[in-house]
Amino acid sequence: MSENKFSATHLFFGTSSSAALGGNFTRHRTIREINMTRLIQLAALLLLFLTSCQTSKNETAFLRSRIKQIVSDKNAVVGVSIIGNNGKDTLSLNGDRRFPMQSVFKLHIALAVLSEIDKGKLSLDQKIEIGKDDLLPVGFWSPLRDENPNGGIFTIERLIQYSVSHSDNTACDVLIRLIGTPKKVEEYIKKSGINDIQITFNEEDMQAKWENMFQNWTTPKAASGTLKLFYENKNNLLSKNSYDFFWKTNKETTTGKNRIRGQLPNETIVVHKTGWSGTNKETGITAAVNDIGIVFLPNGEYFIISVFVSESKENFDTNEKIIADIAKATFDFYTTSTK
């Protein structure tokens, strides 16, 4: 009988009852040890993450202090958003405040047009006729009009280059008409994931009244978020052809040479878009001197920077220098040997 019991026990446990119990206990202990090891590893990783975040926060505190120092004695409202260190560093000053974009919105218009191109509704080589009556009058910035006083035929590719690289107002409004209305641009950007933006007017209507510009606004954080979203292009918002063309066009920007790139080494690659309101003759206030872009560092990394200068009683050169000083401080921060 004992042999039969043993046989039955052996059949179910693979050994004697006492041995089975001992083996069971050993397995339970081993599982507990594995779980404890995993908990310790997770705790260590969490501690490392929290320490990294705190270290990053402490380091960017120095840059924040430097930026505050730059703007402290300026009679202007300055909005700043910076994303650096592979997205680990985020810093802002008035980051959620609404600022008039002025020509910065031409970047968003180009994105919306390229989206229609990627859908097959338009094409870069599609030719658009611009009559003399379509040209914005003197007083509006328009190299296209100055070079073609009687109008002409232009590809969409060339119109985007005029609008983004040269901030041309005629080309800007033609591009908006191609896809519908300014609201169509706003809807596309919001659908892409950026909510803090409003685009109500094209260039001609925006400049018809001083107060109209304030209906075309974004925040510094949203501006940097837009750049990050479309540069990383994780959701394939742009095709490869549109992506390459878009960033090449921003790299070729000819306006605002004394803003983001103003104090950077000549060889520094900067892709950016500028905006400017002019100065109100009655109040002496400049509502917008802006520049948003991506600055590429010598080590191959980059940082995203958006600076909006508003409600300024400073002169034009000082307003531009505010942006240049902030960009240079950020560049130095990310290229110092201690970073």
C-alpha positions, 0 to 999 in steps of 0.5 A, spaced: 500 500 500 505 504 501 508 503 494 501 504 491 501 511 495 508 513 493 506 511 486 500 516 486 503 521 490 509 521 485 504 521 479 501 527 481 507 531 484 513 527 481 516 526 488 514 524 495 509 528 499 514 532 503 519 533 497 513 536 493 512 540 499 519 542 499 519 543 492 513 547 492 516 552 497 522 553 494 518 555 487 514 560 491 520 563 494 524 563 488 518 567 485 518 572 491 525 573 490 524 574 482 518 579 484 522 583 489 528 583 484 523 586 479 521 591 484 528 594 486 529 594 479 523 598 477 524 603 483 531 604 481 529 606 474 524 611 477 529 614 481 533 615 475 528 618 471 526 623 477 533 625 478 534 626 471 528 630 470 530 634 477 537 635 474 534 637 467 530 642 471 535 645 475 540 646 469 534 649 465 533 654 471 540 657 469 537 658 462 531 661 464 534 666 469 539 668 463 532 669 459 529 673 464 535 678 465 535 679 458 528 682 458 528 685 465 529 692 462 525 692 456 519 695 455 515 690 452 512 683 453 516 677 451 514 670 450 519 664 449 518 657 448 524 652 448 525 645 447 532 642 447 536 636 449 532 631 445 525 634 448 527 633 455 528 640 456 522 645 456 522 652 458 517 657 457 516 665 459 509 667 458 508 660 454 501 660 454 499 667 452 496 669 446 501 673 441 499 676 434 503 671 429 503 676 423 507 673 418 509 667 422 502 664 420 505 663 413 509 657 416 502 654 417 499 656 411 504 652 407 503 646 411 496 646 410 497 647 402 502 641 402 497 637 406 492 638 400 498 636 395 499 629 399 492 628 398 493 629 391 488 635 390 494 639 388 501 639 386 507 642 387 508 643 379 501 646 378 501 652 375 497 658 378 496 664 374 496 671 378 493 677 374 495 684 375 489 685 379 491 679 384 497 683 386 497 686 393 498 694 392 504 697 394 505 698 402 504 690 402 511 686 402 511 683 396 517 681 392 513 677 387 509 683 385 516 688 385 519 682 380 512 681 376 509 688 376 504 685 371 503 678 374 505 672 371 504 664 372 507 661 378 508 654 380 505 652 387 512 650 389 514 657 387 509 660 391 510 657 397 518 659 396 515 666 396 511 666 401 515 662 406 522 664 404 521 671 402 515 672 407 511 675 400 504 677 402 501 676 395 503 669 394 500 668 401 493 670 400 493 666 393 495 660 397 490 661 402 485 661 396 487 655 393 485 651 399 479 655 401 479 660 407 484 662 413 479 658 417 481 652 413 488 653 415 486 653 422 482 647 422 488 643 419 493 645 424 488 643 430 486 637 427 494 635 427 494 636 434 495 643 436 489 647 439 492 654 441 492 657 435 487 662 431 487 664 424 481 669 422 484 673 416 489 673 410 494 678 409 490 683 406 484 683 411 489 682 417 493 689 415 486 693 413 485 694 421 491 694 426 486 690 431 485 685 426 492 682 427 490 680 434 485 675 431 491 671 428 494 668 434 498 663 437 502 661 444 509 660 444 508 653 447 504 652 441 509 655 436 514 650 438 509 644 439 508 645 431 515 645 429 516 639 434 510 635 431 512 637 424 519 636 424 519 629 428 513 627 423 512 621 427 505 621 424 507 622 417 503 628 417 507 630 411 510 625 405 517 625 404 517 629 398 513 635 402 517 634 408 524 635 405 521 641 401 518 644 407 524 644 411 528 646 405 524 652 404 524 654 411 532 654 411 532 659 405 528 664 409 531 671 407 528 675 413 529 676 420 537 675 419 538 679 426 533 675 430 534 668 431 540 667 427 543 674 429 548 672 433 550 665 432 556 662 428 555 663 421 555 656 419 549 654 424 543 651 420 537 655 422 530 653 419 525 659 421 519 663 420 519 671 422 513 676 423 513 683 424 507 688 425 510 695 424 509 700 429 502 703 430 503 711 429 498 713 434 501 709 440 508 708 438 507 701 440 510 695 436 505 689 436 509 683 433 516 682 432 517 674 432 521 669 430 520 661 431 525 656 428 529 650 429 537 651 431 542 645 429 548 645 434 555 643 432 554 636 435 548 634 430 543 635 436 538 641 435 533 646 439 526 649 438 525 656 439 519 661 439 520 668 441 514 673 440 515 680 442 509 684 443 506 691 446 513 694 445 515 701 446 522 699 444 525 701 437 526 695 431 533 694 432 532 693 440 526 688 439 530 684 434 536 684 439 531 681 444 530 675 440 537 674 438 540 675 445 535 669 447 537 665 441 544 666 443 544 664 450 540 658 448 545 656 443 551 657 448 547 653 454 547 647 449 554 648 447 558 649 453 562 643 455 558 643 462 552 641 458 
